[in-house]
């Protein structure tokens, strides 16, 4: 059996260094089309039971980033107006409007249910989640930040782009270039002894 320790070490480093990086930690920059295509192709190589490939992706760039900012500000205006007023409310809504602008793009994540093969929905969602992880890992390998937003505002926004009855929005992925002066997350994982049982 062949073993490639250098490749294994590199892969482990990518997995363990992946972090959610929020859009307000991005600096403006475009992802080359060839790299964006590679990111999306890698997504489609996720495990998929019965090869249903239960995903579809919408790529939002350019004016859509500003449109989504305005959408978020309008979406949350009533919610924040209950606790904020005057300048504080204006600042919050301005922050929401500006939030997506430094992203290189956003990717709408859509679950596509196979109506002929009756797989449980959780299996299809698990497959889409694996595809999203492939996106995140490919981004990490290329020094691109990513964050999967599953808030209602993200789900509702993607839902407005002509989804079929057998499709469901699973939110938005933000992709962009991390600012060099951002605070790097140092979160750890608990040891295997707390969550793995090796059976005799």
C-alpha positions as CSV (number, residue, x, y, z in Angstrom):
1,X,0.0,0.0,0.0
2,X,1.4,3.4,-1.0
3,X,1.7,6.1,1.6
4,X,2.6,9.7,0.8
5,X,3.5,11.4,4.1
6,X,4.2,14.8,2.5
7,X,0.9,14.9,0.8
8,X,-0.9,13.7,3.9
9,X,0.8,16.4,6.0
10,X,-0.1,19.1,3.5
11,X,-3.8,17.9,3.5
12,X,-3.9,17.8,7.3
13,X,-2.6,21.3,7.4
14,X,-5.2,22.6,5.0
15,X,-8.0,20.9,7.0
16,X,-6.8,22.1,10.4
17,X,-6.1,25.7,9.2
18,X,-9.5,26.2,7.6
19,X,-11.4,28.9,9.4
20,X,-14.6,30.8,8.8
21,X,-13.6,34.3,7.7
22,X,-16.3,36.9,7.7
23,X,-16.9,39.4,4.9
24,X,-16.0,42.4,6.9
25,X,-12.5,40.9,7.2
26,X,-12.0,40.8,3.5
27,X,-10.0,43.2,1.3
28,X,-11.3,43.8,-2.2
29,X,-10.0,41.5,-4.9
30,X,-11.3,39.3,-7.7
31,X,-10.9,35.5,-7.9
32,X,-9.6,34.5,-11.3
33,X,-12.3,32.7,-13.3
34,X,-10.1,29.6,-13.7
35,X,-9.6,29.4,-9.9
36,X,-13.3,30.0,-9.2
37,X,-14.1,27.2,-11.6
38,X,-11.7,24.8,-9.8
39,X,-13.3,25.7,-6.5
40,X,-16.7,24.8,-7.9
41,X,-15.5,21.7,-9.7
42,X,-14.0,20.4,-6.4
43,X,-17.4,21.0,-4.8
44,X,-19.0,18.6,-7.2
45,X,-16.6,15.8,-6.2
46,X,-18.2,15.5,-2.7
47,X,-19.7,12.1,-1.8
48,X,-23.2,11.7,-3.1
49,X,-25.4,8.7,-2.4
50,X,-26.6,7.1,-5.7
51,X,-24.8,9.9,-7.5
52,X,-27.8,12.2,-7.2
53,X,-25.4,15.2,-7.0
54,X,-28.1,17.2,-5.0
55,X,-26.6,20.7,-5.4
56,X,-26.7,23.8,-7.5
57,X,-24.7,26.9,-7.1
58,X,-25.4,30.5,-8.0
59,X,-22.4,32.8,-8.3
60,X,-23.1,36.5,-7.3
61,X,-20.5,39.1,-8.3
62,X,-20.3,42.8,-9.1
63,X,-23.6,44.6,-8.6
64,X,-25.1,41.7,-6.8
65,X,-22.8,42.4,-3.8
66,X,-24.2,45.9,-3.5
67,X,-27.8,44.6,-4.1
68,X,-27.5,42.1,-1.3
69,X,-26.1,44.7,1.1
70,X,-29.2,46.8,0.4
71,X,-31.4,43.7,0.8
72,X,-29.9,43.0,4.2
73,X,-30.4,46.5,5.4
74,X,-34.0,46.5,4.4
75,X,-34.5,43.0,5.7
76,X,-33.3,43.9,9.2
77,X,-34.5,47.5,9.5
78,X,-37.7,46.6,11.5
79,X,-35.8,44.2,13.7
80,X,-33.1,46.6,14.7
81,X,-35.4,49.6,15.0
82,X,-36.9,47.9,18.0
83,X,-33.7,48.2,20.0
84,X,-31.8,51.0,18.2
85,X,-32.7,54.5,17.1
86,X,-31.2,57.6,15.5
87,X,-27.5,57.4,14.8
88,X,-27.1,53.9,16.2
89,X,-29.7,52.5,13.9
90,X,-28.3,54.4,10.9
91,X,-24.8,53.0,11.6
92,X,-26.1,49.4,11.9
93,X,-28.0,49.6,8.7
94,X,-25.0,51.2,6.9
95,X,-22.8,48.4,8.2
96,X,-25.2,45.8,6.8
97,X,-25.3,47.6,3.5
98,X,-21.5,47.7,3.2
99,X,-20.9,44.2,4.6
100,X,-20.8,42.2,1.4
101,X,-18.9,44.7,-0.8
102,X,-15.4,43.5,-0.2
103,X,-16.2,39.9,-1.0
104,X,-14.9,38.6,-4.3
105,X,-18.1,36.8,-4.8
106,X,-21.0,35.1,-3.0
107,X,-22.2,31.6,-3.9
108,X,-25.8,30.7,-3.4
109,X,-26.1,27.1,-2.1
110,X,-29.1,25.2,-3.4
111,X,-30.3,21.8,-2.4
112,X,-31.7,19.9,-5.4
113,X,-33.9,17.0,-4.2
114,X,-34.1,14.0,-6.6
115,X,-37.7,13.3,-7.1
116,X,-37.2,9.9,-8.7
117,X,-34.8,8.4,-6.1
118,X,-36.4,8.7,-2.7
119,X,-33.3,9.4,-0.5
120,X,-33.9,10.9,2.9
121,X,-33.4,14.7,2.9
122,X,-30.7,14.5,5.5
123,X,-28.6,12.4,3.2
124,X,-28.9,15.0,0.5
125,X,-28.2,17.9,2.9
126,X,-25.1,15.9,4.1
127,X,-23.9,15.7,0.5
128,X,-24.4,19.4,-0.1
129,X,-22.5,20.1,3.2
130,X,-19.6,18.0,2.0
131,X,-19.6,20.0,-1.2
132,X,-19.4,23.2,0.8
133,X,-16.5,21.8,2.8
134,X,-14.7,21.0,-0.4
135,X,-15.2,24.7,-1.4
136,X,-13.9,25.9,2.0
137,X,-10.8,23.6,1.8
138,X,-10.0,24.6,-1.8
139,X,-10.3,28.2,-0.7
140,X,-7.9,27.6,2.2
141,X,-5.4,26.0,-0.1
142,X,-5.4,29.1,-2.2
143,X,-5.3,31.7,0.6
144,X,-9.0,32.7,0.1
145,X,-11.3,33.2,3.0
146,X,-14.8,31.7,3.1
147,X,-17.8,31.8,5.3
148,X,-21.2,29.9,5.0
149,X,-24.1,32.1,6.1
150,X,-27.3,30.2,6.8
151,X,-29.2,33.1,8.4
152,X,-32.8,33.6,7.2
153,X,-31.7,36.7,5.2
154,X,-29.3,34.6,3.2
155,X,-31.7,31.8,2.7
156,X,-34.5,34.1,1.6
157,X,-32.3,36.0,-0.8
158,X,-31.2,32.9,-2.7
159,X,-34.8,31.7,-2.7
160,X,-35.7,34.6,-4.8
161,X,-33.8,33.4,-7.8
162,X,-36.2,31.1,-9.4
163,X,-35.9,27.9,-7.3
164,X,-38.0,25.0,-8.5
165,X,-40.4,23.2,-6.1
166,X,-37.9,20.4,-5.4
167,X,-35.1,22.9,-4.6
168,X,-34.3,24.6,-1.3
169,X,-32.0,27.5,-0.5
170,X,-29.3,26.6,2.0
171,X,-27.8,30.1,2.3
172,X,-24.8,32.0,0.9
173,X,-21.1,31.4,0.9
174,X,-18.9,34.5,1.1
175,X,-15.5,34.2,-0.7
176,X,-12.8,36.8,-0.5
177,X,-9.2,37.7,0.4
178,X,-8.5,38.0,4.1
179,X,-7.1,41.2,5.5
180,X,-3.5,40.7,6.7
181,X,-4.3,42.5,10.0
182,X,-7.3,40.4,10.9
183,X,-7.4,38.5,14.2
184,X,-6.7,34.8,13.4
185,X,-8.9,32.4,15.2
186,X,-7.1,30.1,17.6
187,X,-10.0,27.8,18.3
188,X,-9.0,24.2,19.3
189,X,-10.7,20.9,19.1
190,X,-11.3,18.6,22.1
191,X,-9.2,15.5,22.3
192,X,-10.2,12.2,20.6
193,X,-10.5,10.5,23.9
194,X,-13.7,12.6,24.6
195,X,-15.5,11.6,21.4
196,X,-14.0,8.4,19.9
197,X,-14.4,4.9,21.2
198,X,-12.1,2.2,19.8
199,X,-13.9,-1.0,20.0
200,X,-11.9,-4.2,20.8
